[in-house]
């Protein structure tokens, strides 16, 4: 095994630990984008099969399964609201105090769309199953209530 094999293993273990930590911190979990979720999982399966069929050395297996594992982790990633931040995608965590506004809108499907804003720019749109009143009550305790806006 090469030094990169150990680096791949360490990075994967750290990424898996971060995924577990973030999933346990989420208070409200957003609905995932099913297209990307299935895309990551399909790519992981495809690369896993190619790794098994084409690898000759342990280093080949480790690098192939590292890619497979990371794509699988991306498929399991969830966005949402924690006690003090908003997770809008992998690697994008915003503190609730850094947001200038949070617009809560009820969609025709019954989901609540959360649109966080920094300045006048909407940085993401999350779909949550909770009602705007429940989200507003939770967010009012953690940020300035005037910045949480329920759109009709």
N, C-alpha and C positions, 0 to 999 in steps of 0.2 A: 504494500500500500504506500502511496505517496503522501507527502505532506498535505496536498490538496484534498485527499480523501478525508483526512482528519478535520480539515477546515470545513468541508461540506457537512460532515456529521455534526460538528459543533454548531454551525449556522442553522441546520435543520432543527436541532434540539432547542436552540434559543427561539427560533421562530414558532415552534410548537408550544413552548412555554408562554410566549407572548400571546398566542391565539387563545390558550386556555385562560390566561389572566384577563384578557379583554372580555372574553365571553362571560366570565364570572362577575365582571364589573358592570356590565350592561344592566340598566334598570328597565329601559324600554328598548326593545329590539326592533329594528326596521325590517320591512319585508325585503328580501334579497331580489336582485335582478336575476330572474330564472335563466335567462339566456346566458349570461356570463357564468353563472353557477354551473350549468350543464356544460358549457364550453370548457371551463377549467377541468371538470371531472372527466370529460371525454378526452381532452388532451392528455391528462394524467394516465388514463388507461392506455391510450395509444402509445405514449412514450414508454410506459412500463412494459408493454408487449414487445416493442422494438428493442428495449434494453435487454430483455431476456433472450430474444432471438439473436442479437448481434454482439453481445458482450463476450469478451474472451478472458479478461483479467479482473481481479477484484476491484481495481481502480475504475474500470469501465462500469461495473455493476453499481458501484457507489455513486459515481457521477450521474448515471442514468436514473437511479432511484432517488437521488437528491432532487433532480428536476421533477420527477413524478411526485414526490412527497410535497414539494413546494407548491406545485399546481393543485394538489389535493387540499393543502392548507388554504390556498386562495379561494377554493370552492367552499370551504367551511367558514370563511370570514363573514362576520356580521357587522353592520353599521348600527348605530343607535345612540341613545342618550345614557351617559353614566351620571353619577352624582355631581360631578363638577365639570364635565366636558361633553362634547359632541363628536362622535366618530363618524366621519362622512365617507371614508374609504380607507383602504390600506395605507397606513403612513400619514393619514390626515386627521389629526386630533386637534380640535379647537376648544379652548377653554370657554366656558359659558360667559365669563366676564369679558372676553375679547370680542363678543358679537355685539353689533349695534342694534339688531332686531331679530326676532324669531317670529315668522308669520306662520300661523296654524290655520289650515284650510281643510274643510271637510270635502272629500272627493265624492263623486257620484257612486263610487263603489262602496262607500261607507268607511273607507280608510281616512286617516288624517295625514295631510301632507305638511311636513315641517320644512320651511324654507329659511335657513339661517342666512343672515346678511352681515357683511363686513363693509361698512360704509354704505354705498348704494348698490353693491354687487351681491347677488344671490350666489352663495358658494356651493350649495348642494340642495337636493330635494330628497327628503326621506319620507317613506310611507310607513306610518305606524297604525296599529289596530286600536289604540286607545283613543278616547274621545278628546276633543280640544280642551274641554273643561278639566279633565284629569291631568292632561299634560300641563296646562296653565297653572293648576294648583301646585304641581310638583316643581315647575320651573320658577314660579314666583318666590319660592323659598330660597332659591339658589342664585338668582340674578335680579336685577331691577325689574319690578313688575311692569313698568311702563314699556319695557323693551319686548315683552311677550304680547303679541297682537293676534287676536282671533279674527280672521277675515270671514265675512259672511258671504 
